[in-house]
């Protein structure tokens, strides 16, 4: 995984544009604040299914990326299965960084 992506996620957190953890992420999605959903690859099947279906229903882009431990560490929290970006420019840039990493492999 590219450290730049985790660093950028940390920047978004410091800017106050990340909601993480199941309850906060779900609230952000349901309140139409979410611009991008990140789901950790090692999240449980039930968690993945729930949040991906919620994102699809609300027409929010989502990506499965990284793992719980580094995602939590990047934002200064305990391990996180899900994180929501709440600002359009941060969401767009994060999508570009992840796409670029995936094309590099």
C-alpha positions in Angstrom: 0.0 0.0 0.0 1.2 3.4 -0.8 2.1 5.6 2.2 1.1 8.7 0.2 -2.5 7.5 0.4 -2.4 7.0 4.2 -0.7 10.4 4.6 -3.4 12.1 2.5 -6.1 10.3 4.6 -4.3 11.7 7.7 -4.4 15.2 6.2 -8.1 14.9 5.5 -8.6 13.8 9.2 -6.6 16.9 10.4 -8.8 19.1 8.2 -11.9 17.6 9.9 -13.1 15.9 6.7 -13.1 12.2 7.9 -15.8 10.3 9.8 -14.5 6.9 10.8 -15.9 3.9 12.6 -19.2 2.2 12.0 -21.5 4.5 13.8 -19.9 7.8 12.6 -19.5 6.6 9.0 -23.1 5.4 8.8 -24.4 8.7 10.2 -22.4 10.7 7.7 -23.8 8.5 4.8 -27.4 8.7 6.0 -27.1 12.5 6.6 -25.9 13.0 3.0 -22.5 14.3 4.1 -20.4 11.5 2.6 -18.5 12.0 -0.7 -16.4 8.8 -0.6 -16.6 5.6 1.4 -13.4 3.7 2.2 -13.8 0.1 3.3 -10.8 -1.8 4.6 -10.0 -5.0 2.7 -9.8 -7.0 5.9 -13.1 -5.7 7.3 -15.7 -8.5 8.0 -17.9 -9.6 5.1 -21.0 -8.3 7.0 -19.4 -4.9 7.5 -18.4 -4.7 3.8 -21.8 -5.8 2.6 -23.6 -3.4 4.9 -21.6 -0.3 4.0 -21.3 -1.0 0.3 -25.0 -1.5 0.0 -25.6 1.7 1.9 -23.2 3.6 -0.4 -24.9 2.2 -3.5 -28.3 3.1 -2.2 -27.2 6.7 -1.5 -25.2 6.8 -4.8 -21.9 7.5 -3.0 -18.6 6.3 -4.6 -16.8 3.6 -2.5 -13.5 1.9 -2.6 -12.1 -1.2 -0.9 -8.6 -0.2 0.1 -6.0 -1.0 2.7 -6.3 -2.7 6.0 -7.9 -1.7 9.4 -4.7 -1.2 11.3 -2.9 1.3 8.9 -6.2 3.1 8.2 -6.8 3.7 11.9 -3.1 4.7 12.4 -3.3 7.2 9.5 -6.1 9.1 11.2 -4.7 8.8 14.7 -7.3 6.3 15.9 -7.7 2.6 16.7 -8.1 0.2 13.8 -11.0 1.2 11.5 -13.0 -0.9 9.1 -14.6 2.1 7.4 -13.9 5.8 6.8 -16.0 8.4 5.1 -14.6 11.5 3.4 -17.0 14.4 3.7 -15.4 17.0 1.4 -15.5 16.7 -2.4 -12.0 17.8 -3.2 -10.4 15.4 -0.6 -12.6 12.6 -1.9 -11.6 13.3 -5.5 -7.9 13.4 -4.8 -8.0 10.3 -2.7 -9.8 8.4 -5.5 -7.1 9.6 -7.9 -4.2 8.5 -5.6 -5.8 5.0 -5.2 -6.5 4.7 -9.0 -2.9 5.7 -9.7 -1.5 3.1 -7.3 -3.7 0.4 -8.8 -2.6 1.2 -12.3 1.1 1.1 -11.2 0.7 -2.7 -10.4 
